[in-house]
């Protein structure tokens, strides 16, 4: 399994086209972090279309510049779907923020889950739908 660890997350390519992002505890995500995480995703997926399974922890803060970068079409350019596993209030708030951004700025499907297995199944469905459309 290919993996790239940054200051704020551990990115793993768990299957072809499926990137798992585990957000570290007690972090303040800056614009520099957001760009580093984006570049790690691009590297692991070889700039191909992919889906993301995000698992987070408590006490995550995203600063204004990182939120703005995360709302751009560039940040979701090759992303088919994003499943966010929510186990805490702070993770739920980040997920809801991303859902709102998604409605305004791009067409990536984003959904919140309480269970990793359900999230992974949904991602695989979305990837199959994307292959049919291609």
C-alpha positions as CSV (number, residue, x, y, z in Angstrom):
1,X,0.0,0.0,0.0
2,X,1.4,3.4,-1.0
3,X,1.3,6.0,1.7
4,X,2.3,9.7,2.2
5,X,2.3,11.2,5.6
6,X,2.1,15.0,6.0
7,X,2.0,17.2,9.1
8,X,-1.8,16.9,9.3
9,X,-2.9,13.6,7.6
10,X,-1.9,10.2,6.5
11,X,-2.8,9.5,2.8
12,X,-3.0,5.9,1.7
13,X,-3.9,4.4,-1.6
14,X,-6.0,1.5,-0.3
15,X,-7.2,0.3,-3.7
16,X,-6.7,1.5,-7.2
17,X,-8.6,4.8,-7.3
18,X,-9.4,4.9,-3.6
19,X,-7.5,7.3,-1.3
20,X,-7.9,7.0,2.4
21,X,-7.1,10.1,4.4
22,X,-6.8,9.8,8.1
23,X,-6.7,13.2,9.7
24,X,-4.4,13.5,12.7
25,X,-5.6,14.6,16.1
26,X,-5.5,18.2,17.4
27,X,-4.4,19.9,14.2
28,X,-4.8,23.4,12.8
29,X,-5.0,22.9,9.0
30,X,-3.3,25.9,7.2
31,X,-3.3,26.7,3.5
32,X,0.2,25.2,3.3
33,X,-1.1,22.0,4.8
34,X,-4.1,21.9,2.4
35,X,-1.8,22.3,-0.6
36,X,0.6,19.7,0.7
37,X,-2.3,17.3,1.2
38,X,-3.7,18.0,-2.3
39,X,-0.2,17.4,-3.8
40,X,0.1,14.1,-1.9
41,X,-3.3,13.0,-3.3
42,X,-2.2,13.9,-6.8
43,X,1.0,12.0,-6.4
44,X,-0.6,8.9,-5.0
45,X,-3.3,8.8,-7.7
46,X,-1.0,9.7,-10.5
47,X,-3.3,12.6,-11.4
48,X,-6.1,10.2,-12.3
49,X,-9.7,10.3,-11.1
50,X,-10.2,8.9,-7.6
51,X,-12.5,8.8,-4.6
52,X,-11.6,9.7,-1.0
53,X,-12.5,8.0,2.3
54,X,-11.8,10.5,5.1
55,X,-11.5,9.5,8.7
56,X,-11.0,12.2,11.2
57,X,-10.4,12.9,14.8
58,X,-11.6,15.5,17.3
59,X,-10.2,19.0,17.6
60,X,-9.5,19.8,13.9
61,X,-9.5,23.4,12.9
62,X,-9.3,24.7,9.3
63,X,-8.1,28.2,8.9
64,X,-9.7,30.7,6.5
65,X,-7.1,30.4,3.7
66,X,-7.3,26.6,3.8
67,X,-11.1,26.7,3.7
68,X,-11.0,29.0,0.6
69,X,-8.5,26.7,-1.1
70,X,-10.7,23.6,-0.2
71,X,-13.7,25.3,-1.9
72,X,-12.0,25.7,-5.3
73,X,-12.7,23.4,-8.3
74,X,-9.0,22.7,-8.4
75,X,-9.1,21.0,-5.0
76,X,-11.7,18.6,-6.4
77,X,-10.5,18.4,-10.0
78,X,-10.1,14.6,-10.2
79,X,-12.3,13.6,-7.2
80,X,-15.3,11.4,-8.1
81,X,-16.7,11.1,-4.5
82,X,-15.8,11.8,-0.9
83,X,-17.1,9.8,2.0
84,X,-16.4,11.4,5.4
85,X,-16.6,9.0,8.4
86,X,-18.1,11.1,11.3
87,X,-17.5,10.0,14.8
88,X,-17.4,13.4,16.6
89,X,-19.0,16.8,16.5
90,X,-16.0,18.5,15.1
91,X,-15.7,16.0,12.2
92,X,-19.4,16.4,11.5
93,X,-19.0,20.2,11.3
94,X,-16.1,19.8,8.9
95,X,-18.2,17.4,6.8
96,X,-21.2,19.8,6.8
97,X,-18.8,22.6,5.7
98,X,-17.6,20.5,2.8
99,X,-21.1,19.5,1.8
100,X,-22.1,23.2,1.6
101,X,-19.0,24.1,-0.5
102,X,-19.8,21.2,-2.8
103,X,-23.2,22.4,-3.6
104,X,-21.8,25.8,-4.6
105,X,-18.6,25.0,-6.4
106,X,-18.2,21.6,-7.9
107,X,-19.9,18.3,-8.7
108,X,-18.1,15.9,-6.5
109,X,-20.5,13.7,-4.5
110,X,-19.9,14.1,-0.8
111,X,-21.7,12.1,1.9
112,X,-21.3,11.7,5.7
113,X,-21.2,8.2,7.3
114,X,-20.9,6.8,10.8
115,X,-19.4,3.5,9.5
116,X,-16.2,3.0,7.4
117,X,-17.6,-0.1,5.7
118,X,-20.7,1.7,4.5
119,X,-18.6,4.7,3.4
120,X,-16.3,2.4,1.4
121,X,-19.3,0.6,-0.3
122,X,-20.8,3.9,-1.3
123,X,-17.4,5.1,-2.8
124,X,-17.2,1.9,-4.8
125,X,-20.8,2.5,-6.2
126,X,-19.9,6.0,-7.2
127,X,-16.7,4.8,-8.9
128,X,-18.7,2.3,-10.9
129,X,-21.2,4.9,-11.9
130,X,-18.3,7.2,-13.0
131,X,-16.8,4.3,-15.1
132,X,-20.2,3.8,-16.9
133,X,-20.3,7.6,-17.7
134,X,-16.8,7.6,-19.1
